[in-house]
Each structure stands twice: as structure tokens, then as C-alpha cells.
Amino acid sequence: QVLLVESGGGLVQPGGSLRLSCAATGRTISTIAVAWFRQAPGKEREFVAAVGWSAALTTYTDSVKGRFTISRDNPNNTVYLDMSSLKPEDTAIYYCAVGSWANVRTTPRDWGRGTQVTVSS
């Protein structure tokens, strides 16, 4: 079991930037894939981005391409989501999750508790 803790959420103005962190304990995440999801009130949980065991393996949902960047810092067992050009539509609770590269986008093994991101003026 991997324990995941998200941080970095908060209130940001439209067009602003924010960095979310996903810190893992219990085992190393260097050999497994990590994904970010988000869920707004009344909406279904949505896949956002994922990074594989190789940092060169990344994928993004269309709505965040060019604005969000996922990366990993293996020595600190942490994955980041750098968000820029934020829009009110990005407002949601953001969760990180882990799994295999093949399954992390659909059926992750473990989830964090989430961190709230609010984009508003």
C-alpha cells in the first residue's frame, strides 16, 4: 500500500499558476505510474495527467494540454502537477493515484485524500 498526500492547492486568479505535490510513503514510486485526477461538485471524476515509471512517458487530457505539466522527483518520492493559465473550469478537488502505466488512467490502486484548487477572481 502506498500512502499519498496531496498539497499545494488553494485560491488562484484566472490566468495564474499553481504547483500541486503528491508525496508518497510506504514504498518508492520510482517504478510505478502516478496520475492526477480531479472532481468538481456535481461532476464525475476526470483524469487529468499521468507519468509512467519512465519520466518520458506522460499523457494529458485534452483540456489541459499545453497548460499543465506532470513531473516526478524520485529522490523525494514526489510527483508534481504544474498548472498554468488556469481557468475557472479547472476548479476541483485534485487527487493523485498510483498504479501500472497500463491501468493508472482507469483503475488506480491507491488514492490520496485530495487538495482543493479554486480558480476565481
Stockholm file with secondary structure:
# STOCKHOLM 1.0

chainA/1-121         QVLLVESGGGLVQPGGSLRLSCAATGRTISTIAVAWFRQAPGKEREFVAAVGWSAALTTYTDSVKGRFTISRDNPNNTVYLDMSSLKPEDTAIYYCAVGSWANVRTTPRDWGRGTQVTVSS
#=GR chainA/1-121 SS CCEEEEECCEEECTTCCEEEEEEEESSCCTTSEEEEEEECTTSCCEEEEEECSSTTCEEECGGGTTTEEEEEEGGGTEEEEEECSCCGGGCEEEEEEEECTTTTTTSCSEECCCEEEEECC
#=GC SS_cons         CCEEEEECCEEECTTCCEEEEEEEESSCCTTSEEEEEEECTTSCCEEEEEECSSTTCEEECGGGTTTEEEEEEGGGTEEEEEECSCCGGGCEEEEEEEECTTTTTTSCSEECCCEEEEECC
//
